[in-house]
Amino acid sequence: MLKAVILIGGPQKGTRFRPLSFEVPKPLFPVAGVPMLQHHIEACVKVPNLKEILLIGFYQPNEELNRFLFNAQQEFKMSIRYLQEFAALGTGGGIYHFRDQILSGSPEAFFVLNADVCSAFPLTEMLNFQKEHGEPNSFVILGTTANRKQSMNYGCIVENEKTNEVLHYVEKPSTFVSDIINCGIYLFNPEIFQHIGAVFQKNQQDMLLEEPTNGWHRAEAIRLEQDIFTALAGQGKLYVYKTLSFWSQIKSAGSAIYASRLYLNQYHTTHPERLAPNKEGGPKITGNVYIHPTANIDPTAVLGPNVSIGTGVTIGAGVRVRESIILHGANLQDQCCVLNSIVGWDSTIGKWARVEGTPSDPNPNDPYAKIDSETLFRDGRLTPSITILGCNVTIPSEVIILNSIVLPHKDLNRGFKNQIIL
């Protein structure tokens, strides 16, 4: 039997996702109409003989997380549990801390997935690849190809081209190492815990010798990438399965719109029922659009491509929405226009207002380009990116909001450009 572990991080992570992560834990932010984590869970459920999914993180169990887990268990008829770390233990420390839970029932292998990636999750292909490559006890990293410049922002993998063995692994190198990057999706077997255990022992030894420093320096804080993969590379234990299907990180709010586009596109094959059709008396749909059944949309509105509309959203006459995520309870009044933006929960956009951002998409002419994790400021100015309205923001009629971030509960009285409105 198999299991899956999803690493969901915690509240001090996801800071680049503000102001959206104020309202909902980042892993539950809706991407293409469903919580980010649901895409991972749907992929895990399809793997034959996978019996349990464990979420590991250091969020306090809150109502939203509990409701999500309850609904997911009902829908997928599978054990889905949340294991809470007492502190941030890193990508290796978390699974090592809960190794007894992961190993209970003796799974022969288990997947580990990072919550902040968007992917086609070729999990069954990884299993088949592992059977064909290397010894039965080998570990598999999912890799993809990036361009030379961007590869240095990720974990880089040098492989043996014949056997796909990982010969060398460097996390975020300062010079070019390889254009194969780590996707943050792994297939392990129980033997991985011996390797993590060895690092844990070594950390404990080192700590006894050192002066006690700040609290973060725990023996249990272990990073899979730097502490485990770098050491395992070149030992015949670690292999890379390169995927050609889509993959992206979801670090900033801007990358959520790009991830939404990738998932909406995938719905053609996986969930065609989630894509809104053009029908008589309904709004005009261009491209891929997700509309929640409870949304109320005027038939003269034009939506798409790449739009997702949440629960209870109201969209008035003549409204134009493109490349945007509209979260539940938002109200878009007549003739307003929303482009490259995320409109927060229960926000209102007045008549004839224009809310527009600048897309932070990868270069469409480079098949290996990934999304750049832009810094918020460049040369002392706000980098133009998507516009984000926090929850319960009111935009008056006939104003333009351009490339701005508006924090929650703001009542604006004029237009803004390239600003963060605190």
Disulfide bonds with the S-S distance in Angstrom:
none
